[in-house]
């Protein structure tokens, strides 16, 4: 189920030229092959999706950390957090 969720999310997000999909992970340096190939829709290579390390803390702190990184460090004007951990 998680594999299908990742695949569907990547497919939806990649429809927008302005969007940069990333995978927020709990492990630093997680390799591209850590996720099953089925998690990546046709035309999307695992290496093309950046992995960002989630900060320590509860769900709110993790989400805030990823959103802040997108806004402050990556210079995004908008950040949308979707995922299995998001309520």
N, C-alpha and C positions, 0 to 999 in steps of 0.2 A: 504494500500500500504506500509506504514512504517513497519507494522508487517511482511509482506512478505519479505521486504528488510532485516530486521534484521535476519529472519530465513535463508534466502539464504546466507547471509554473514557469519553467524555462521557455517552453513553446509560446506561452502567452506574452511573457515579458519581451522576448526577442522580436515580437511584431512591431515594436516601437524603436525607431532609429535612435532616439535620444536615451534609451534605457541601457543600463549596464547591469545585467544580472550577476549577482555574486552568491556564493554559498558561505554563510556564516557557520563556522564550525567550532567545536569545543576543543579541538586538538590543533596545536601549532604545527605548521608544515605538513598538513595532511596531503598525501600524494594524490595526483589526478586519478589514479586507478583505485582509490579507496571507495569510490562510489561505483555501483554496477553500470556497465555501459548502457543498459536499458534506461537509466535515469536521464540520459541525454538524448533529446529528440534527433531525428535525422538532420545532418548538417551541422550539428553542434558537437564539437570535440570536447572531451573533459578538460583538456589543457586551456581551452578558450574561456573557461568560467573561473574567475579568480575566487580564491578562498580567503576569507577574512576570519581571524581568530576572534571569537566572542570574548568580551571581558568577563572577569569573575563577577559573581553576584547572582541575585535572583533574576527571574525572567525580565522584569522591568529594567533592571540595570543592564542586562545583556542587550535588550532592544535599544535602549538609550545609547549605549556605546556604539552599536553598529550605525544607528541613525546619525549620531554625532560625527563618526568617521566619514560617512558619506557627505555630510554637509560641510564639515570643517577641513578635513584632510584631502578629500577627493574633489571638493569644490562643486558638488552637485547643488542645483537649485531646489530639487525635490528628492525626497527619499521615501520609498514605499517599502515597508517591511511585511513580507508575507512568508509564511512557513508553518511547519508542523507544530512549532512551539508557540505560535502567535494565537491568542484567543480570538 
